[in-house]
Amino acid sequence: MAVTNKYIVWLHGEIKTPPFGAESRLKAGFLMRRLQQGEHLEMPDSRPMPSIGKNCHELRINDANKIWRIVYYIDSEAIVILEVFLKKTQQTPKEVIDQCKKRLSRYKQFTGD
């Protein structure tokens, strides 16, 4: 059985070393590859983000002394990266949520979703 891979569409952010540590960058790439192959990730690697929209989630990447988040949307043909940020507080900042909502809305307008 052939595996159909979804595209990764980057609307914002990047994953590179630095600022990511090498190990956390590799973990992020590994998790994103699993998403591309259609796997649905759960805690502790990913959690739903209904405050942004349906099919929105965040990858949870722990670095040596930092916590990274990658907010993504699962489309029928793509994994859409809405934001990559360094988490500094317990809650996701309102500015991040609002910006992700705007990016998702523009993406859906562009794709006709």
Secondary structure in CASP SS format (residue, H / E / C, confidence):
PFRMAT SS
TARGET T0000
AUTHOR 0000-0000-0000
METHOD secondary structure of the structure
MODEL  1
M C 1.00
A C 1.00
V C 1.00
T C 1.00
N C 1.00
K C 1.00
Y E 1.00
I E 1.00
V E 1.00
W E 1.00
L C 1.00
H C 1.00
G C 1.00
E C 1.00
I C 1.00
K C 1.00
T C 1.00
P C 1.00
P C 1.00
F C 1.00
G C 1.00
A H 1.00
E H 1.00
S H 1.00
R H 1.00
L H 1.00
K H 1.00
A H 1.00
G H 1.00
F H 1.00
L H 1.00
M H 1.00
R H 1.00
R H 1.00
L H 1.00
Q H 1.00
Q C 1.00
G C 1.00
E C 1.00
H C 1.00
L C 1.00
E C 1.00
M C 1.00
P C 1.00
D C 1.00
S E 1.00
R E 1.00
P E 1.00
M C 1.00
P C 1.00
S C 1.00
I C 1.00
G C 1.00
K C 1.00
N C 1.00
C E 1.00
H E 1.00
E E 1.00
L E 1.00
R E 1.00
I E 1.00
N E 1.00
D C 1.00
A C 1.00
N C 1.00
K C 1.00
I E 1.00
W E 1.00
R E 1.00
I E 1.00
V E 1.00
Y E 1.00
Y E 1.00
I E 1.00
D C 1.00
S C 1.00
E C 1.00
A E 1.00
I E 1.00
V E 1.00
I E 1.00
L E 1.00
E E 1.00
V E 1.00
F E 1.00
L E 1.00
K C 1.00
K C 1.00
T C 1.00
Q C 1.00
Q C 1.00
T C 1.00
P C 1.00
K H 1.00
E H 1.00
V H 1.00
I H 1.00
D H 1.00
Q H 1.00
C H 1.00
K H 1.00
K H 1.00
R H 1.00
L H 1.00
S H 1.00
R H 1.00
Y H 1.00
K H 1.00
Q H 1.00
F H 1.00
T H 1.00
G C 1.00
D C 1.00
END
